[in-house]
Each structure stands twice: as structure tokens, then as C-alpha cells.
Amino acid sequence: MVNLKNENIDIAITCIDINETRYFFEKILGLDLVTEFKVDESTANNLGLSPLGFTQTRFVIGSTKIKLLQFDSAHISKANHHIGINQGVRWISLYVDDICHTYKILESEGYEFLGDVPTEPKGILVLKGPEGILIEFIGG
């Protein structure tokens, strides 16, 4: 079993209009804006998250972070009532003490990894989880 470092869970939502979604979380729900930054194409690709760079805006509520993502290219479509649309929840981040130990456990269970496999305990590991949701394990 993977030993989770804490109870924190991060949820990422892919947006077509990050400003509209940001307004909702910040002004309507009153969540605290933690940070906003760009993830370049090379980093996103090396981690196995995306072939495109993106902007990430983070909000916090208790120990949970909600990450809003807007990609540098408009390849996603607006969600409707159908399932299987690219817009929406795309990945969950879980924090672990040792990413190398976590890798060994997940590899033994047959999971496939989307990016580079870290060699240090404080690395990041990404796999495609159930229902196609990306699961990001953050060591340290």
C-alpha cells in the first residue's frame, strides 16, 4: 500500500475561460487565491501531464487545493451534459513521503507512467488512473 504523506488532495479543472472560472471560485465561493503561474510546454510534457504549456491558478479551502488550468492552445471544447468531454476534472495530486518507494509499489501493480520516472524521493510521478484521471504523486 502507498503511504500518503498527509490528507491533502489537489483537484485540477481544465478551463476554456479561466477568468470566468476564477471569478466563480474567488468572488462567488469566496475561496482564497494562493498563486497563479505558467507551466511551460517542456515541463508539462516531461511530467506526462500535457504536450502543451498552461496557466495554473490555485485556490485553497481547508487542506484542499483547487487548480484551474487553461492551456496555451484552444484544443478543448465546452462541456455539456454528456460525459467524456475534455473539459473538467483532469488530475488529482497526492502527497507521499518517498516518490521512489511509491513508484515501486505502483509499478508492481502494473500501472503505466506518463512522464519521466523520478530518481529522488522528492520527485513527481504521474500515471493515468481510473476513469482516465491523471494521478500526480508528489514526493517530499
OpenMM code with the backbone's topology and positions (N, CA, C; nanometers):
from openmm import Vec3, app, unit

residues = "MET VAL ASN LEU LYS ASN GLU ASN ILE ASP ILE ALA ILE THR CYS ILE ASP ILE ASN GLU THR ARG TYR PHE PHE GLU LYS ILE LEU GLY LEU ASP LEU VAL THR GLU PHE LYS VAL ASP GLU SER THR ALA ASN ASN LEU GLY LEU SER PRO LEU GLY PHE THR GLN THR ARG PHE VAL ILE GLY SER THR LYS ILE LYS LEU LEU GLN PHE ASP SER ALA HIS ILE SER LYS ALA ASN HIS HIS ILE GLY ILE ASN GLN GLY VAL ARG TRP ILE SER LEU TYR VAL ASP ASP ILE CYS HIS THR TYR LYS ILE LEU GLU SER GLU GLY TYR GLU PHE LEU GLY ASP VAL PRO THR GLU PRO LYS GLY ILE LEU VAL LEU LYS GLY PRO GLU GLY ILE LEU ILE GLU PHE ILE GLY GLY".split()
positions = [
    Vec3(0.0835, -0.1168, 0.0000),
    Vec3(0.0000, 0.0000, 0.0000),
    Vec3(0.0890, 0.1245, 0.0000),
    Vec3(0.0491, 0.2265, -0.0755),
    Vec3(0.1194, 0.3543, -0.0781),
    Vec3(0.0917, 0.4271, 0.0529),
    Vec3(0.1958, 0.4835, 0.1135),
    Vec3(0.1796, 0.5603, 0.2371),
    Vec3(0.1645, 0.7080, 0.2033),
    Vec3(0.0427, 0.7595, 0.2127),
    Vec3(0.0192, 0.9003, 0.1842),
    Vec3(0.0798, 0.9855, 0.2943),
    Vec3(0.1403, 1.0965, 0.2546),
    Vec3(0.2107, 1.1827, 0.3492),
    Vec3(0.1141, 1.2612, 0.4377),
    Vec3(0.0031, 1.3053, 0.3820),
    Vec3(-0.0940, 1.3823, 0.4593),
    Vec3(-0.2311, 1.3680, 0.3950),
    Vec3(-0.3264, 1.4389, 0.4459),
    Vec3(-0.4624, 1.4272, 0.3959),
    Vec3(-0.4927, 1.5238, 0.2824),
    Vec3(-0.3945, 1.5986, 0.2358),
    Vec3(-0.4175, 1.6959, 0.1296),
    Vec3(-0.4491, 1.6278, -0.0021),
    Vec3(-0.5481, 1.6806, -0.0708),
    Vec3(-0.5797, 1.6365, -0.2062),
    Vec3(-0.5974, 1.7618, -0.2906),
    Vec3(-0.5331, 1.7649, -0.4067),
    Vec3(-0.5481, 1.8745, -0.5013),
    Vec3(-0.6339, 1.8262, -0.6171),
    Vec3(-0.7258, 1.9100, -0.6625),
    Vec3(-0.8126, 1.8771, -0.7748),
    Vec3(-0.7882, 1.9797, -0.8841),
    Vec3(-0.7654, 1.9334, -1.0076),
    Vec3(-0.7401, 2.0228, -1.1206),
    Vec3(-0.8597, 2.0232, -1.2148),
    Vec3(-0.8981, 2.1426, -1.2589),
    Vec3(-1.0106, 2.1591, -1.3503),
    Vec3(-0.9608, 2.2311, -1.4746),
    Vec3(-0.9767, 2.1683, -1.5908),
    Vec3(-0.9380, 2.2286, -1.7171),
    Vec3(-1.0458, 2.3274, -1.7602),
    Vec3(-1.0044, 2.4494, -1.7927),
    Vec3(-1.0984, 2.5572, -1.8254),
    Vec3(-1.0780, 2.6064, -1.9682),
    Vec3(-1.1868, 2.6484, -2.0297),
    Vec3(-1.1773, 2.7203, -2.1561),
    Vec3(-1.1549, 2.8681, -2.1265),
    Vec3(-1.2267, 2.9209, -2.0286),
    Vec3(-1.2143, 3.0608, -1.9881),
    Vec3(-1.1774, 3.0648, -1.8404),
    Vec3(-1.0476, 3.0689, -1.8132),
    Vec3(-1.0005, 3.0640, -1.6747),
    Vec3(-1.0468, 3.1851, -1.5948),
    Vec3(-1.0646, 3.2992, -1.6623),
    Vec3(-1.1084, 3.4191, -1.5907),
    Vec3(-1.2502, 3.4036, -1.5366),
    Vec3(-1.3381, 3.3460, -1.6163),
    Vec3(-1.4755, 3.3216, -1.5718),
    Vec3(-1.4779, 3.2227, -1.4552),
    Vec3(-1.3996, 3.1161, -1.4678),
    Vec3(-1.3951, 3.0144, -1.3631),
    Vec3(-1.3283, 3.0696, -1.2376),
    Vec3(-1.2236, 3.1488, -1.2559),
    Vec3(-1.1553, 3.2123, -1.1422),
    Vec3(-1.2519, 3.3033, -1.0668),
    Vec3(-1.3283, 3.3814, -1.1401),
    Vec3(-1.4269, 3.4707, -1.0788),
    Vec3(-1.5242, 3.3915, -0.9910),
    Vec3(-1.5703, 3.2785, -1.0432),
    Vec3(-1.6644, 3.1952, -0.9690),
    Vec3(-1.6034, 3.1471, -0.8374),
    Vec3(-1.4823, 3.0901, -0.8432),
    Vec3(-1.4199, 3.0364, -0.7222),
    Vec3(-1.3798, 3.1465, -0.6244),
    Vec3(-1.3315, 3.2592, -0.6787),
    Vec3(-1.2811, 3.3659, -0.5929),
    Vec3(-1.3931, 3.4561, -0.5407),
    Vec3(-1.4796, 3.5025, -0.6290),
    Vec3(-1.5804, 3.6021, -0.5910),
    Vec3(-1.7128, 3.5404, -0.5461),
    Vec3(-1.7531, 3.4320, -0.6084),
    Vec3(-1.8808, 3.3698, -0.5748),
    Vec3(-1.8663, 3.2764, -0.4551),
    Vec3(-1.7650, 3.1887, -0.4592),
    Vec3(-1.7460, 3.0937, -0.3498),
    Vec3(-1.6594, 3.1483, -0.2369),
    Vec3(-1.5832, 3.2546, -0.2653),
    Vec3(-1.5005, 3.3156, -0.1619),
    Vec3(-1.3760, 3.2375, -0.1250),
    Vec3(-1.3266, 3.1532, -0.2163),
    Vec3(-1.2046, 3.0775, -0.1880),
    Vec3(-1.0833, 3.1693, -0.1948),
    Vec3(-0.9820, 3.1370, -0.1164),
    Vec3(-0.8589, 3.2152, -0.1139),
    Vec3(-0.7706, 3.1787, -0.2323),
    Vec3(-0.7307, 3.2798, -0.3104),
    Vec3(-0.6363, 3.2603, -0.4205),
    Vec3(-0.4976, 3.2451, -0.3598),
    Vec3(-0.4305, 3.1329, -0.3913),
    Vec3(-0.2984, 3.1049, -0.3360),
    Vec3(-0.1899, 3.1547, -0.4299),
    Vec3(-0.2000, 3.1177, -0.5574),
    Vec3(-0.0967, 3.1542, -0.6540),
    Vec3(-0.1497, 3.1360, -0.7958),
    Vec3(-0.0805, 3.1981, -0.8894),
    Vec3(-0.1083, 3.1789, -1.0317),
    Vec3(0.0261, 3.1795, -1.1033),
    Vec3(0.0470, 3.0811, -1.1914),
    Vec3(0.1752, 3.0716, -1.2599),
    Vec3(0.1595, 2.9955, -1.3911),
    Vec3(0.2633, 3.0040, -1.4742),
    Vec3(0.2680, 2.9323, -1.6016),
    Vec3(0.3529, 2.8071, -1.5857),
    Vec3(0.3085, 2.6987, -1.6491),
    Vec3(0.3881, 2.5769, -1.6616),
    Vec3(0.4247, 2.5679, -1.8089),
    Vec3(0.5545, 2.5716, -1.8397),
    Vec3(0.5956, 2.5728, -1.9795),
    Vec3(0.5737, 2.4360, -2.0446),
    Vec3(0.5705, 2.4373, -2.1761),
    Vec3(0.5437, 2.3170, -2.2557),
    Vec3(0.6406, 2.2037, -2.2238),
    Vec3(0.7682, 2.2346, -2.2100),
    Vec3(0.8695, 2.1326, -2.1832),
    Vec3(0.8447, 2.0634, -2.0489),
    Vec3(0.8191, 2.1410, -1.9453),
    Vec3(0.7932, 2.0835, -1.8128),
    Vec3(0.6669, 1.9989, -1.8138),
    Vec3(0.5596, 2.0512, -1.8717),
    Vec3(0.4328, 1.9777, -1.8780),
    Vec3(0.4496, 1.8462, -1.9526),
    Vec3(0.5261, 1.8489, -2.0612),
    Vec3(0.5487, 1.7291, -2.1416),
    Vec3(0.6364, 1.6285, -2.0669),
    Vec3(0.7436, 1.6744, -2.0024),
    Vec3(0.8337, 1.5845, -1.9291),
    Vec3(0.7643, 1.5138, -1.8131),
    Vec3(0.6678, 1.5802, -1.7505),
    Vec3(0.5923, 1.5185, -1.6411),
    Vec3(0.4824, 1.4253, -1.6913),
    Vec3(0.4528, 1.4327, -1.8219),
    Vec3(0.3472, 1.3492, -1.8773),
    Vec3(0.2084, 1.4073, -1.8579),
    Vec3(0.2003, 1.5350, -1.8208),
    Vec3(0.0711, 1.5980, -1.7973),
    Vec3(0.0056, 1.6464, -1.9253),
    Vec3(0.0845, 1.7042, -2.0158),
    Vec3(0.0288, 1.7648, -2.1361),
    Vec3(0.1410, 1.7952, -2.2346),
    Vec3(0.1123, 1.7890, -2.3650),
    Vec3(0.2111, 1.8342, -2.4624),
    Vec3(0.2114, 1.9867, -2.4760),
    Vec3(0.1215, 2.0541, -2.4059),
    Vec3(0.1079, 2.1996, -2.4140),
    Vec3(0.1388, 2.2640, -2.2796),
    Vec3(0.1891, 2.3860, -2.2837),
    Vec3(0.2039, 2.4630, -2.1620),
    Vec3(0.0674, 2.5116, -2.1156),
    Vec3(0.0605, 2.5569, -1.9905),
    Vec3(-0.0679, 2.6041, -1.9400),
    Vec3(-0.0487, 2.7019, -1.8249),
    Vec3(-0.1531, 2.7780, -1.7992),
    Vec3(-0.1599, 2.8651, -1.6830),
    Vec3(-0.2334, 2.7900, -1.5736),
    Vec3(-0.1825, 2.8002, -1.4507),
    Vec3(-0.2479, 2.7355, -1.3376),
    Vec3(-0.2779, 2.8404, -1.2308),
    Vec3(-0.4021, 2.8422, -1.1856),
    Vec3(-0.4464, 2.9279, -1.0763),
    Vec3(-0.4903, 2.8370, -0.9632),
    Vec3(-0.4383, 2.8604, -0.8429),
    Vec3(-0.4697, 2.7724, -0.7291),
    Vec3(-0.5496, 2.8458, -0.6224),
    Vec3(-0.6540, 2.7779, -0.5775),
    Vec3(-0.7346, 2.8231, -0.4644),
    Vec3(-0.7214, 2.7208, -0.3537),
    Vec3(-0.7479, 2.7633, -0.2308),
    Vec3(-0.7404, 2.6704, -0.1185),
    Vec3(-0.8674, 2.6809, -0.0350),
    Vec3(-0.9112, 2.5651, 0.0092),
    Vec3(-1.0208, 2.5564, 0.1052),
    Vec3(-0.9822, 2.4467, 0.2031),
    Vec3(-0.9520, 2.4855, 0.3263),
    Vec3(-0.9014, 2.3892, 0.4237),
    Vec3(-0.7688, 2.3335, 0.3762),
    Vec3(-0.7585, 2.2015, 0.3704),
    Vec3(-0.6351, 2.1384, 0.3235),
    Vec3(-0.6447, 2.0969, 0.1769),
    Vec3(-0.7514, 2.1375, 0.1086),
    Vec3(-0.7706, 2.1016, -0.0323),
    Vec3(-0.7379, 2.2202, -0.1219),
    Vec3(-0.6648, 2.1933, -0.2301),
    Vec3(-0.6372, 2.2951, -0.3310),
    Vec3(-0.7181, 2.2631, -0.4556),
    Vec3(-0.7744, 2.3654, -0.5156),
    Vec3(-0.8413, 2.3522, -0.6445),
    Vec3(-0.7554, 2.4264, -0.7451),
    Vec3(-0.7109, 2.3540, -0.8480),
    Vec3(-0.6240, 2.4101, -0.9509),
    Vec3(-0.7073, 2.4330, -1.0768),
    Vec3(-0.7095, 2.5556, -1.1260),
    Vec3(-0.7732, 2.5859, -1.2533),
    Vec3(-0.6644, 2.5916, -1.3586),
    Vec3(-0.6865, 2.5253, -1.4708),
    Vec3(-0.5873, 2.5186, -1.5774),
    Vec3(-0.6446, 2.5746, -1.7059),
    Vec3(-0.5649, 2.6548, -1.7753),
    Vec3(-0.6007, 2.6974, -1.9105),
    Vec3(-0.4794, 2.6748, -1.9983),
    Vec3(-0.4983, 2.5934, -2.1013),
    Vec3(-0.3884, 2.5552, -2.1886),
    Vec3(-0.3581, 2.6637, -2.2902),
    Vec3(-0.2327, 2.6634, -2.3378),
    Vec3(-0.1856, 2.7648, -2.4306),
    Vec3(-0.2490, 2.7533, -2.5685),
    Vec3(-0.3230, 2.6476, -2.5929),
    Vec3(-0.3909, 2.6274, -2.7205),
    Vec3(-0.5346, 2.5874, -2.6911),
    Vec3(-0.6261, 2.6286, -2.7739),
    Vec3(-0.7688, 2.6019, -2.7509),
    Vec3(-0.8103, 2.4688, -2.8124),
    Vec3(-0.7588, 2.3573, -2.7599),
    Vec3(-0.7934, 2.2248, -2.8115),
    Vec3(-0.9052, 2.1574, -2.7338),
    Vec3(-0.9598, 2.2250, -2.6333),
    Vec3(-1.0669, 2.1628, -2.5570),
    Vec3(-1.1990, 2.2259, -2.5965),
    Vec3(-1.3058, 2.1554, -2.5701),
    Vec3(-1.4376, 2.2063, -2.6056),
    Vec3(-1.5201, 2.2252, -2.4796),
    Vec3(-1.6197, 2.3121, -2.4898),
    Vec3(-1.7072, 2.3367, -2.3741),
    Vec3(-1.7792, 2.2097, -2.3352),
    Vec3(-1.7881, 2.1882, -2.2050),
    Vec3(-1.8590, 2.0704, -2.1541),
    Vec3(-2.0093, 2.0892, -2.1717),
    Vec3(-2.0775, 1.9792, -2.1904),
    Vec3(-2.2227, 1.9808, -2.1902),
    Vec3(-2.2682, 1.8694, -2.0982),
    Vec3(-2.3907, 1.8239, -2.1101),
    Vec3(-2.4400, 1.7222, -2.0182),
    Vec3(-2.3859, 1.5831, -2.0483),
    Vec3(-2.3160, 1.5650, -2.1572),
    Vec3(-2.2583, 1.4349, -2.1909),
    Vec3(-2.1279, 1.4121, -2.1147),
    Vec3(-2.0970, 1.2856, -2.0869),
    Vec3(-1.9683, 1.2545, -2.0258),
    Vec3(-1.8637, 1.2407, -2.1358),
    Vec3(-1.7377, 1.2378, -2.0976),
    Vec3(-1.6304, 1.2160, -2.1941),
    Vec3(-1.5808, 1.3416, -2.2616),
    Vec3(-1.6171, 1.4583, -2.2123),
    Vec3(-1.5682, 1.5842, -2.2670),
    Vec3(-1.4334, 1.6139, -2.2014),
    Vec3(-1.3416, 1.6735, -2.2762),
    Vec3(-1.2083, 1.7006, -2.2238),
    Vec3(-1.2055, 1.8049, -2.1134),
    Vec3(-1.3053, 1.8907, -2.1094),
    Vec3(-1.3084, 1.9937, -2.0071),
    Vec3(-1.3573, 1.9338, -1.8761),
    Vec3(-1.3006, 1.9758, -1.7651),
    Vec3(-1.3452, 1.9267, -1.6352),
    Vec3(-1.2290, 1.8812, -1.5494),
    Vec3(-1.2562, 1.7923, -1.4541),
    Vec3(-1.1515, 1.7427, -1.3650),
    Vec3(-1.0572, 1.6540, -1.4443),
    Vec3(-0.9276, 1.6815, -1.4376),
    Vec3(-0.8297, 1.6080, -1.5171),
    Vec3(-0.7267, 1.5355, -1.4322),
    Vec3(-0.6935, 1.5908, -1.3149),
    Vec3(-0.5960, 1.5180, -1.2352),
    Vec3(-0.6115, 1.5469, -1.0870),
    Vec3(-0.5603, 1.4540, -1.0080),
    Vec3(-0.5599, 1.4659, -0.8629),
    Vec3(-0.4157, 1.4519, -0.8167),
    Vec3(-0.3735, 1.5385, -0.7261),
    Vec3(-0.2383, 1.5333, -0.6704),
    Vec3(-0.2431, 1.4765, -0.5296),
    Vec3(-0.1573, 1.3780, -0.5050),
    Vec3(-0.1467, 1.3159, -0.3731),
    Vec3(-0.0028, 1.3295, -0.3253),
    Vec3(0.0152, 1.3586, -0.1990),
    Vec3(0.1475, 1.3822, -0.1430),
    Vec3(0.1967, 1.2585, -0.0687),
    Vec3(0.3202, 1.2186, -0.0972),
    Vec3(0.3794, 1.0993, -0.0371),
    Vec3(0.5159, 1.1349, 0.0221),
    Vec3(0.5639, 1.0516, 0.1144),
    Vec3(0.6951, 1.0760, 0.1748),
    Vec3(0.8091, 1.0480, 0.0776),
    Vec3(0.7998, 0.9382, 0.0025),
    Vec3(0.9100, 0.8927, -0.0827),
    Vec3(0.8551, 0.8498, -0.2180),
    Vec3(0.8824, 0.9282, -0.3210),
    Vec3(0.8283, 0.9001, -0.4541),
    Vec3(0.8891, 0.7733, -0.5137),
    Vec3(1.0135, 0.7420, -0.4799),
    Vec3(1.0778, 0.6206, -0.5325),
    Vec3(1.0092, 0.4957, -0.4776),
    Vec3(0.9779, 0.4965, -0.3492),
    Vec3(0.9051, 0.3853, -0.2873),
    Vec3(0.7657, 0.3730, -0.3496),
    Vec3(0.7005, 0.4857, -0.3691),
    Vec3(0.5673, 0.4874, -0.4307),
    Vec3(0.5733, 0.4299, -0.5717),
    Vec3(0.6754, 0.4686, -0.6484),
    Vec3(0.6928, 0.4165, -0.7840),
    Vec3(0.7013, 0.2642, -0.7827),
    Vec3(0.7818, 0.2091, -0.6930),
    Vec3(0.7986, 0.0630, -0.6867),
    Vec3(0.6659, -0.0071, -0.6591),
    Vec3(0.5875, 0.0478, -0.5685),
    Vec3(0.4574, -0.0114, -0.5366),
    Vec3(0.3647, -0.0057, -0.6577),
    Vec3(0.3551, 0.1106, -0.7197),
    Vec3(0.2640, 0.1272, -0.8334),
    Vec3(0.3088, 0.0459, -0.9539),
    Vec3(0.4401, 0.0386, -0.9765),
    Vec3(0.4930, -0.0420, -1.0868),
    Vec3(0.4597, -0.1894, -1.0653),
    Vec3(0.4705, -0.2360, -0.9418),
    Vec3(0.4408, -0.3768, -0.9131),
    Vec3(0.2930, -0.4096, -0.9342),
    Vec3(0.2086, -0.3076, -0.9306),
    Vec3(0.0653, -0.3255, -0.9549),
    Vec3(0.0302, -0.3122, -1.1027),
    Vec3(0.1313, -0.2842, -1.1861),
    Vec3(0.1100, -0.2787, -1.3300),
    Vec3(0.0687, -0.1443, -1.3870),
    Vec3(0.0780, -0.0382, -1.3085),
    Vec3(0.0418, 0.0936, -1.3595),
    Vec3(0.1482, 0.1445, -1.4558),
    Vec3(0.1033, 0.2184, -1.5574),
    Vec3(0.1934, 0.2790, -1.6549),
    Vec3(0.2083, 0.4267, -1.6226),
    Vec3(0.3298, 0.4768, -1.6377),
    Vec3(0.3605, 0.6140, -1.6026),
    Vec3(0.3695, 0.6987, -1.7285),
    Vec3(0.3270, 0.8244, -1.7181),
    Vec3(0.3155, 0.9103, -1.8352),
    Vec3(0.4382, 0.9956, -1.8614),
    Vec3(0.5201, 1.0164, -1.7634),
    Vec3(0.6371, 1.1016, -1.7809),
    Vec3(0.7619, 1.0343, -1.7295),
    Vec3(0.8628, 1.1154, -1.7082),
    Vec3(0.9886, 1.0652, -1.6551),
    Vec3(0.9675, 1.0090, -1.5146),
    Vec3(1.0381, 0.9015, -1.4841),
    Vec3(1.0312, 0.8409, -1.3507),
    Vec3(1.1388, 0.9062, -1.2644),
    Vec3(1.1008, 0.9666, -1.1522),
    Vec3(1.1987, 1.0353, -1.0682),
    Vec3(1.2952, 0.9385, -1.0007),
    Vec3(1.4142, 0.9883, -0.9730),
    Vec3(1.5166, 0.9074, -0.9065),
    Vec3(1.5454, 0.9574, -0.7653),
    Vec3(1.4797, 1.0636, -0.7241),
    Vec3(1.4964, 1.1209, -0.5905),
    Vec3(1.3634, 1.1134, -0.5156),
    Vec3(1.3659, 1.0990, -0.3830),
    Vec3(1.2426, 1.0877, -0.3044),
    Vec3(1.1474, 1.2063, -0.3177),
    Vec3(1.1987, 1.3241, -0.3552),
    Vec3(1.1147, 1.4436, -0.3634),
    Vec3(1.0666, 1.4731, -0.5053),
    Vec3(1.0642, 1.3750, -0.5926),
    Vec3(1.0224, 1.3968, -0.7300),
    Vec3(0.8719, 1.3963, -0.7488),
    Vec3(0.8319, 1.4010, -0.8756),
    Vec3(0.6912, 1.3965, -0.9147),
    Vec3(0.6722, 1.2800, -1.0098),
    Vec3(0.5649, 1.2063, -0.9902),
    Vec3(0.5330, 1.0887, -1.0702),
    Vec3(0.3882, 1.1006, -1.1158),
    Vec3(0.3618, 1.0788, -1.2443),
    Vec3(0.2263, 1.0916, -1.2984),
    Vec3(0.1865, 0.9622, -1.3673),
    Vec3(0.0646, 0.9159, -1.3379),
    Vec3(0.0105, 0.7990, -1.4070),
    Vec3(-0.1335, 0.8263, -1.4456),
    Vec3(-0.1815, 0.7485, -1.5412),
    Vec3(-0.3212, 0.7590, -1.5813),
    Vec3(-0.4000, 0.6646, -1.4929),
    Vec3(-0.4884, 0.7215, -1.4123),
    Vec3(-0.5646, 0.6435, -1.3161),
    Vec3(-0.6989, 0.5988, -1.3705),
    Vec3(-0.7808, 0.5454, -1.2820),
    Vec3(-0.9147, 0.5020, -1.3208),
    Vec3(-0.9940, 0.6163, -1.3838),
    Vec3(-1.0787, 0.5840, -1.4793),
    Vec3(-1.1624, 0.6819, -1.5491),
    Vec3(-1.0806, 0.7827, -1.6284),
    Vec3(-0.9505, 0.7539, -1.6492),
    Vec3(-0.8663, 0.8427, -1.7280),
    Vec3(-0.8152, 0.9647, -1.6538),
    Vec3(-0.8438, 0.9752, -1.5240),
    Vec3(-0.7958, 1.0892, -1.4461),
    Vec3(-0.6467, 1.0716, -1.4196),
    Vec3(-0.5699, 1.1778, -1.4429),
    Vec3(-0.4274, 1.1728, -1.4140),
    Vec3(-0.4072, 1.1812, -1.2632),
    Vec3(-0.3237, 1.0925, -1.2104),
    Vec3(-0.2903, 1.0928, -1.0689),
    Vec3(-0.1445, 1.1352, -1.0573),
    Vec3(-0.1213, 1.2461, -0.9890),
    Vec3(0.0125, 1.3017, -0.9704),
    Vec3(0.0541, 1.2754, -0.8257),
    Vec3(0.1648, 1.2048, -0.8087),
    Vec3(0.2211, 1.1803, -0.6762),
    Vec3(0.3392, 1.2745, -0.6579),
    Vec3(0.3383, 1.3503, -0.5489),
    Vec3(0.4423, 1.4485, -0.5215),
    Vec3(0.5183, 1.4028, -0.3977),
    Vec3(0.6474, 1.3754, -0.4156),
    Vec3(0.7289, 1.3265, -0.3052),
    Vec3(0.7907, 1.4374, -0.2245),
    Vec3(0.8177, 1.4079, -0.0995),
    Vec3(0.8886, 1.5038, -0.0177),
    Vec3(0.8194, 1.5300, 0.1073),
] * unit.nanometer
topology = app.Topology()
chain = topology.addChain("A")
for resn in residues:
    res = topology.addResidue(resn, chain)
    for name in ("N", "CA", "C"):
        topology.addAtom(name, app.Element.getBySymbol(name[0]), res)
